[in-house]
Amino acid sequence: MTAPRDPDRLIEAFFEEGTDMLPDWAYDEVRHDIHRTRQRVVIGPWREPIMSNFARYGVIAAALVVLVGAGVVLLRPAPSGIAAPSATVTASPSPSEAAAASPTLRPNALPPGPVNLRDEQSGGSATLTVAIPEGGTGWTKDGAAIWKNYGPTGSDDGLVINIWPGGITGTFVDPCTDHTVKQPNPQGVEDLVAALGNQPGVSSGPATDVTISGYEGQYVETTITADITKCGNREDGFWLWASPGDRRYVQNTGEINRIYAMDVDGTRFTFNVTLPPYITDEDNAELMAMLETLEIEPGAPSPSP
């Protein structure tokens, strides 16, 4: 059988057939005309490409056949037991909306609840416990510290609560330019807190009395005012305190450190809280709530010789 070639006859024949599927000859004819019609690329100012009447009618006929055929298929009733597709378009949530609706924790993130921190390098050291509140996210543990780092990859300097390895023992002559340990080392809680707050390149609040789990001590809150980029490379950076474990490198100008020294059964116990200069109000409120949960448990006594 020879299929009709005239576009008007193509359309008329389709309607006369009264079927819900396009006949094979109609598909063949549309494909034939589409592949045969040459396409022009318009470069530069927009303008209508010039077509011959035959090509124009062929494209119109092809479009009508495809649109009518699609309409027939969409209007057919769905088979029994299968729901017809809905015409409603649902917008996908943005990445920020999706993250807010379902926050994703890093693989080693800590769940809400108490976390125990202990300096394993100094035998008999006390244990510090801090509780992550409900809704608190992004905290991870590394040794005797918990961290809440910032940035897209969680690698920017953020909140830290930590027991410094070996304990905080003293300060340097100048944290930026002279890394000679000041002598003699402070002996008591009050002497150490005073030395930590009285350093070049540091502004400090007053020494504040504090009691945790019945143990008395003090803390001082320091802010780095020096431009730490003028202190050279990492080996010659800004050193906030001295310790048998390692010196404390400051990460940012404007960094805040709340440094605690506690008397736990006659032994000085130190730990620190670091706040980056760009901390958010929400994280600051979360941190202050966590500091209200601090508990100290004394370490086991050292074995007798």
Beta strands, then each sheet from edge to edge (+ up, - down):
strand 1: 113-118
strand 2: 127-132
strand 3: 140-142
strand 4: 145-150
strand 5: 156-162
strand 6: 172-174
strand 7: 178-181
strand 8: 202-204
strand 9: 208-212
strand 10: 215-224
strand 11: 256-264
strand 12: 267-275
strand 13: 295-297
sheet 1: 1+ 2- 13+
sheet 2: 3+ 4- 5+ 12- 11+ 10- 8+
sheet 3: 3+ 4- 5+ 12- 11+ 10- 9+
sheet 4: 6+ 7-
end
